Amino acid sequence: MNIFITGATGFLGGELLVALSKRKEIDKIYCLVRSISEAEANARIEHIFELHEDYLDKNKIIPVIGNLSDEQLTDSLMKNTVLNDVNIIIHSAANTSFSKIYDDLVERVNIDGLNQVLSWAKQLKNLETFLYIGTATICGKDIKNRIVYEDESPNLNANHLVKYTYTKMMGEINIHKQLPKEKILIARPSIIMGDSRPWLPRSTVILWALATVNMMRLVPVNPLSQLDIIPVDYASAAIIELLFTKRNHYIYHVSSGIESASNSSKITNVVHECYKDKPLFKFVDKSMISQMKNWARNRLKPYQELNYYSDYLDYWNKTFVDSGKLRMLFAGLEPYLDFTELGQVFDNSRLMSDIKIGAPQPVHEYIKNSIKYFGNIDVFEGAIDP
Ligand SMILES: NC(=O)c1ccc[n+]([C@@H]2O[C@H](COP(=O)([O-])OP(=O)(O)OC[C@H]3O[C@@H](n4cnc5c(N)ncnc54)[C@H](OP(=O)(O)O)[C@@H]3O)[C@@H](O)[C@H]2O)c1
């Protein structure tokens, strides 16, 4: 059995690649890698195995140079005849940016790039499964404070907080146009943050937002809004089990579900235990964010409510000597705060009935392993490209 995987140099894709490399029933794993030379492509794959402190079998793991934003990608995949025997495609690559400045690129990579892969995939004679790593957040922003079910998406009427979730929704729609249902498997993770193993996190995607909130301490979100967050090792293990098990469905949430859901209050309680030298976390209404931005621009009016939190403003003055940096943080953080407010929990009963590993630990339990590494995260750098 041969696998072709995209996004293997990423947070989740790297995890999937290393786990798949151990499966005896797999002969070759071809990895689409962005690079300018074979040497660089090899080095990028080697780096993944180094991060995991794992063995790389170069006879089994084979990089294939390619870029999803290259309009010739389908042609070059077609011409690469060693790929004719691929049985499983795992499409994990995506541009995951929430920032408006990347909207065009996000669309090009996540919609056009996927279409390029599909054009190649649909003519493969031995293709058994096209596994698309989607996202549960394609349900959009109008669903609030309730459990969300797989069948509610994709819904073209959904309104999206960011272009990214729209493109992931369109990805699912396009897969259905190109491939028969029996060849499609869609895994929709909720929010993947950190690791439940005591490892140095190999990616600070999403963890960046928590590190930023840890620095700010005055947080404009509802502390009790439910959050569906899972660790990357669970996401990978669940997806791989799904891939090789007898499935009763073809679309699955890979999520905490209601039993392992959390909220900002529970998570920040755990964070505070590790950083007791900072002020206690204080939650304020999300509408306060505009006053916070004004404060960072020295435009807060004396009568505005934020002035009541003078202890926190003093702390901000000491922490963010350059208020321009605080403005940068807000710009990066705002979409994350918006997602936090939605209170969406993604039903995982399909997953629970079809795989054996059970539900993940709640984030407020496993995140202890990653919190201690916040010092390694440059939150200002992350704010530019979280
Ligand atoms: N992280 C989450 O919370 C989350 C939640 C739900 C679903 N997901 C989904 O899970 C998948 C993996 O996400 P992730 O968190 O692992 O993201 P990530 O760490 O940002 O990894 C993205 C991967 O996509 C590749 N990629 C981006 N643009 C590309 C292009 N133009 N051509 C080829 N490859 C390209 C990247 O390659 P380079 O290394 O070359 O940049 C990287 O390997 C995505 O499909 C995402 O939508 C993620």
The ligand as a Tripos MOL2 file, in Angstrom:
@<TRIPOS>MOLECULE
LIG
   48    52     1     0     0
SMALL
NO_CHARGES

@<TRIPOS>ATOM
      1 N1         -4.1190   23.4720   13.7970 N.am      1 LIG1
      2 C1         -5.4190   23.4030   13.9990 C.2       1 LIG1
      3 O1         -5.9520   23.8450   15.0240 O.2       1 LIG1
      4 C2         -6.3210   22.7580   12.9770 C.ar      1 LIG1
      5 C3         -7.6540   22.5390   13.3460 C.ar      1 LIG1
      6 C4         -8.4990   21.9400   12.4270 C.ar      1 LIG1
      7 C5         -8.0230   21.5590   11.1900 C.ar      1 LIG1
      8 N2         -6.7290   21.7870   10.8550 N.ar      1 LIG1
      9 C6         -6.2890   21.3640    9.5110 C.3       1 LIG1
     10 O2         -5.1990   20.4900    9.6750 O.3       1 LIG1
     11 C7         -4.3270   20.5870    8.5700 C.3       1 LIG1
     12 C8         -2.9240   20.7900    9.0640 C.3       1 LIG1
     13 O3         -2.8730   22.0120    9.8130 O.3       1 LIG1
     14 P1         -1.6010   22.3700   10.6870 P.3       1 LIG1
     15 O4         -2.0820   22.9850   11.9390 O.co2     1 LIG1
     16 O5         -0.7060   21.1930   10.7320 O.co2     1 LIG1
     17 O6         -0.9700   23.5240    9.7850 O.3       1 LIG1
     18 P2          0.5440   23.9570    9.5900 P.3       1 LIG1
     19 O7          1.4040   23.5430   10.7300 O.co2     1 LIG1
     20 O8          0.4860   25.3930    9.2050 O.co2     1 LIG1
     21 O9          0.9950   23.0990    8.3350 O.3       1 LIG1
     22 C9          0.5550   23.3990    7.0540 C.3       1 LIG1
     23 C10         1.2190   22.4880    6.0690 C.3       1 LIG1
     24 O10         0.7420   22.8360    4.7600 O.3       1 LIG1
     25 C11         1.8480   23.0800    3.9370 C.3       1 LIG1
     26 N3          1.5690   24.0930    2.9190 N.ar      1 LIG1
     27 C12         1.1230   25.3570    3.1090 C.ar      1 LIG1
     28 N4          1.0910   26.0080    1.9380 N.ar      1 LIG1
     29 C13         1.5150   25.1330    0.9920 C.ar      1 LIG1
     30 C14         1.7080   25.2080   -0.3940 C.ar      1 LIG1
     31 N5          1.4730   26.3350   -1.0750 N.pl3     1 LIG1
     32 N6          2.1550   24.1160   -1.0540 N.ar      1 LIG1
     33 C15         2.4270   22.9690   -0.3840 C.ar      1 LIG1
     34 N7          2.2700   22.8250    0.9380 N.ar      1 LIG1
     35 C16         1.8200   23.8960    1.6230 C.ar      1 LIG1
     36 C17         2.9460   23.5830    4.8660 C.3       1 LIG1
     37 O11         4.1760   23.4450    4.2110 O.3       1 LIG1
     38 P3          5.4630   24.3380    4.6170 P.3       1 LIG1
     39 O12         6.0960   23.6000    5.7690 O.co2     1 LIG1
     40 O13         6.2800   24.3520    3.3830 O.co2     1 LIG1
     41 O14         4.9550   25.6960    5.0200 O.co2     1 LIG1
     42 C18         2.7430   22.6420    6.0370 C.3       1 LIG1
     43 O15         3.3300   21.3960    5.7630 O.3       1 LIG1
     44 C19        -4.8360   21.7550    7.7220 C.3       1 LIG1
     45 O16        -5.5280   21.2130    6.6260 O.3       1 LIG1
     46 C20        -5.7630   22.4990    8.6440 C.3       1 LIG1
     47 O17        -6.7920   23.1140    7.9160 O.3       1 LIG1
     48 C21        -5.8470   22.3740   11.7220 C.ar      1 LIG1
@<TRIPOS>BOND
     1     1     2 1
     2     2     3 2
     3     2     4 1
     4     4     5 ar
     5     4    48 ar
     6     5     6 ar
     7     6     7 ar
     8     7     8 ar
     9     8     9 1
    10     8    48 ar
    11     9    10 1
    12     9    46 1
    13    10    11 1
    14    11    12 1
    15    11    44 1
    16    12    13 1
    17    13    14 1
    18    14    15 2
    19    14    16 1
    20    14    17 1
    21    17    18 1
    22    18    19 2
    23    18    20 1
    24    18    21 1
    25    21    22 1
    26    22    23 1
    27    23    24 1
    28    23    42 1
    29    24    25 1
    30    25    26 1
    31    25    36 1
    32    26    27 ar
    33    26    35 ar
    34    27    28 ar
    35    28    29 ar
    36    29    30 ar
    37    29    35 ar
    38    30    31 1
    39    30    32 ar
    40    32    33 ar
    41    33    34 ar
    42    34    35 ar
    43    36    37 1
    44    36    42 1
    45    37    38 1
    46    38    39 2
    47    38    40 1
    48    38    41 1
    49    42    43 1
    50    44    45 1
    51    44    46 1
    52    46    47 1
@<TRIPOS>SUBSTRUCTURE
     1 LIG1         1 GROUP 0 **** ****
